[in-house]
């Protein structure tokens, strides 16, 4: 938890309690259903929670926005963002049911009221529009954008235009070139000083 306090301080007691509960809940569930690398579970707050919160450090979500987490896996970035933004609605989607079982159990275990889940391929999410799609390294950029674009609202009254926000790492030159997209690229190492965040990026694409 100390690493969260290093960068974020304006939390309610309820939010702090929710963040504190993440480690024991994920540790317990990860022994039953592996959603986080076993070598990473003790680095949960740095490699998963803080990484997810780089979106909150960069983007200002406003109350009653609707965000979809594409390929949420074990609930990242959706669960940490839902704690950070209790008045924003988060819809976490994954095609693997056992992962969503963990997500649902964690959300219930910490008392999150602003999270819904859907066991589905992202292409099968119909008749809903969102302010943002968030995702963490689940597919090449060209595929993420192809899946995301139909889910986005046309416009919103905020500083940011609806779009895809994805967390990526490493050399992205070929992936971006192949996508024929020009995303806005933000270096997470400019937010956090830990070595883990070197060559970690936020990509933002608008429709």
C-alpha positions as CSV (number, residue, x, y, z in Angstrom):
1,X,0.0,0.0,0.0
2,X,2.9,2.4,0.6
3,X,3.6,2.7,-3.1
4,X,0.0,3.8,-3.7
5,X,0.3,6.5,-1.0
6,X,3.5,7.7,-2.6
7,X,1.6,8.9,-5.6
8,X,-2.0,9.3,-4.5
9,X,-3.2,10.8,-1.2
10,X,-6.8,12.0,-1.5
11,X,-8.7,8.8,-0.6
12,X,-11.6,8.3,1.7
13,X,-11.3,5.7,4.5
14,X,-13.6,3.5,2.5
15,X,-11.3,3.7,-0.6
16,X,-8.3,2.9,1.5
17,X,-10.0,-0.1,3.0
18,X,-10.9,-1.3,-0.4
19,X,-7.3,-1.0,-1.7
20,X,-6.0,-2.8,1.4
21,X,-8.3,-5.7,0.9
22,X,-7.1,-6.3,-2.7
23,X,-3.9,-8.2,-1.7
24,X,-5.5,-10.8,0.7
25,X,-8.4,-11.3,-1.7
26,X,-6.2,-11.7,-4.8
27,X,-3.7,-13.9,-2.9
28,X,-6.5,-16.2,-1.8
29,X,-8.2,-16.4,-5.2
30,X,-5.0,-16.7,-7.1
31,X,-4.2,-20.0,-5.4
32,X,-7.5,-21.4,-6.8
33,X,-7.6,-19.7,-10.2
34,X,-4.4,-18.3,-11.5
35,X,-5.1,-14.7,-12.8
36,X,-1.9,-13.1,-11.8
37,X,1.6,-14.5,-12.3
38,X,2.6,-16.2,-9.0
39,X,5.9,-14.4,-9.0
40,X,4.0,-11.1,-9.3
41,X,1.4,-11.5,-6.5
42,X,3.7,-10.0,-3.9
43,X,4.1,-7.0,-6.3
44,X,0.4,-6.6,-6.7
45,X,0.3,-2.9,-5.7
46,X,3.1,-1.9,-8.0
47,X,2.7,-4.1,-11.1
48,X,-1.1,-4.2,-11.2
49,X,-2.8,-1.6,-9.0
50,X,-0.4,1.3,-9.5
51,X,0.0,0.4,-13.2
52,X,-3.8,0.6,-13.6
53,X,-4.0,3.9,-11.8
54,X,-1.7,5.5,-14.3
55,X,-4.9,6.0,-16.2
56,X,-6.4,7.9,-13.3
57,X,-3.2,10.0,-13.1
58,X,-3.6,11.1,-16.7
59,X,-7.4,11.2,-17.4
60,X,-10.2,12.8,-15.5
61,X,-13.2,10.6,-15.5
62,X,-16.4,12.5,-14.4
63,X,-19.3,11.2,-12.4
64,X,-21.8,8.9,-14.2
65,X,-19.4,8.2,-17.1
66,X,-19.5,4.6,-18.4
67,X,-16.2,2.8,-19.0
68,X,-15.7,-0.7,-20.5
69,X,-12.6,-2.7,-19.6
70,X,-11.9,-4.9,-22.6
71,X,-10.3,-8.2,-21.8
72,X,-10.2,-7.4,-18.1
73,X,-8.5,-10.7,-17.1
74,X,-8.2,-10.6,-13.3
75,X,-9.8,-7.1,-13.1
76,X,-7.1,-4.7,-14.3
77,X,-7.3,-1.9,-14.9
78,X,-11.0,-1.9,-14.1
79,X,-11.0,-2.8,-10.4
80,X,-8.4,-0.2,-9.2
81,X,-10.1,2.5,-11.4
82,X,-13.5,1.6,-10.0
83,X,-12.1,2.1,-6.5
84,X,-10.5,5.4,-7.6
85,X,-13.7,6.6,-9.3
86,X,-16.7,5.4,-7.1
87,X,-19.2,7.5,-9.1
88,X,-18.1,6.2,-12.5
89,X,-19.7,3.0,-13.9
90,X,-17.3,0.2,-15.0
91,X,-18.3,-2.7,-17.1
92,X,-15.6,-5.5,-17.1
93,X,-15.7,-7.9,-20.0
94,X,-13.7,-11.1,-20.6
95,X,-14.2,-14.2,-22.7
96,X,-12.8,-16.5,-19.9
97,X,-15.5,-17.2,-17.3
98,X,-13.1,-18.3,-14.5
99,X,-11.3,-15.0,-14.6
100,X,-14.6,-13.1,-14.2
101,X,-15.4,-15.4,-11.3
102,X,-12.4,-13.9,-9.5
103,X,-13.3,-10.4,-10.6
104,X,-16.8,-10.7,-9.3
105,X,-15.6,-12.2,-6.0
106,X,-13.0,-9.4,-5.5
107,X,-15.6,-6.7,-6.4
108,X,-18.1,-8.1,-3.9
109,X,-15.4,-8.7,-1.3
110,X,-14.4,-5.1,-1.2
111,X,-18.0,-3.7,-1.6
112,X,-17.7,-2.2,-5.1
113,X,-21.1,-1.0,-6.2
114,X,-20.0,0.5,-9.6
115,X,-18.8,-2.6,-11.3
116,X,-20.7,-5.0,-13.6
117,X,-19.2,-8.0,-15.5
118,X,-20.0,-9.8,-18.8
119,X,-18.7,-13.1,-19.9
120,X,-18.4,-12.4,-23.6
121,X,-16.1,-11.7,-26.5
122,X,-15.8,-8.0,-26.9
123,X,-17.3,-8.2,-30.4
124,X,-20.5,-9.6,-28.9
125,X,-21.1,-6.5,-26.7
126,X,-24.1,-4.9,-28.4
127,X,-26.5,-2.0,-27.9
128,X,-24.3,-0.2,-25.4
129,X,-22.1,2.9,-25.8
130,X,-19.3,4.0,-23.5
131,X,-17.3,7.1,-22.8
132,X,-14.0,5.2,-22.8
133,X,-12.6,1.7,-23.5
134,X,-9.7,0.8,-21.3
135,X,-7.5,-2.2,-21.8
136,X,-4.1,-3.6,-20.7
137,X,-2.0,-5.4,-23.3
138,X,-4.6,-8.0,-24.4
139,X,-4.2,-7.7,-28.2
140,X,-2.4,-5.7,-31.0
141,X,-3.4,-2.1,-31.2
142,X,-5.2,-2.5,-34.6
143,X,-7.5,-5.2,-33.1
144,X,-8.1,-3.2,-29.9
145,X,-9.2,-0.2,-32.0
146,X,-11.4,-2.3,-34.3
147,X,-13.2,-3.7,-31.3
148,X,-13.4,-0.4,-29.4
149,X,-14.6,2.0,-32.0
150,X,-18.2,0.6,-32.3
151,X,-18.5,0.8,-28.5
152,X,-17.7,4.5,-28.1
153,X,-20.1,7.4,-27.7
154,X,-19.8,10.1,-30.4
155,X,-19.0,13.0,-28.1
156,X,-19.1,14.0,-24.5
157,X,-18.9,17.3,-22.5
158,X,-15.5,16.7,-21.1
159,X,-11.9,17.7,-21.7
160,X,-11.3,14.3,-23.3
161,X,-13.0,13.0,-26.4
162,X,-14.3,9.4,-26.1
163,X,-11.7,6.9,-27.0
164,X,-9.5,3.9,-26.3
165,X,-7.0,4.1,-23.5
166,X,-4.7,1.1,-23.4
167,X,-1.6,0.2,-21.4
168,X,1.2,-1.1,-23.4
169,X,4.9,-1.9,-23.0
170,X,8.1,-2.2,-24.9
171,X,9.0,-1.1,-28.4
172,X,5.6,-0.2,-30.0
173,X,6.9,1.2,-33.4
174,X,6.0,-1.9,-35.5
175,X,2.6,-2.4,-33.8
176,X,1.7,1.3,-34.3
177,X,2.8,1.2,-37.9
178,X,0.8,-1.9,-38.6
179,X,-2.3,-0.3,-37.0
180,X,-2.3,2.7,-39.3
181,X,-3.3,4.7,-36.3
182,X,-1.6,7.7,-34.7
183,X,-2.3,7.4,-31.0
184,X,-1.3,9.9,-28.4
185,X,1.5,8.2,-26.4
186,X,2.2,9.0,-22.8
187,X,5.3,7.7,-21.0
188,X,4.3,6.2,-17.6
189,X,7.9,6.6,-16.4
190,X,7.1,10.3,-16.4
191,X,4.5,9.6,-13.7
192,X,6.2,6.9,-11.6
193,X,9.9,6.6,-10.9
194,X,10.1,2.8,-10.2
195,X,12.1,0.8,-12.7
196,X,9.1,-1.4,-13.6
197,X,7.5,1.5,-15.4
198,X,10.4,2.1,-17.9
199,X,9.1,1.4,-21.4
200,X,5.5,1.3,-20.1
201,X,3.1,3.6,-22.0
202,X,-0.5,4.8,-22.1
203,X,-1.9,5.0,-25.7
204,X,-5.0,7.2,-26.3
205,X,-6.9,7.0,-29.5
206,X,-10.1,9.0,-30.3
207,X,-12.7,8.2,-32.9
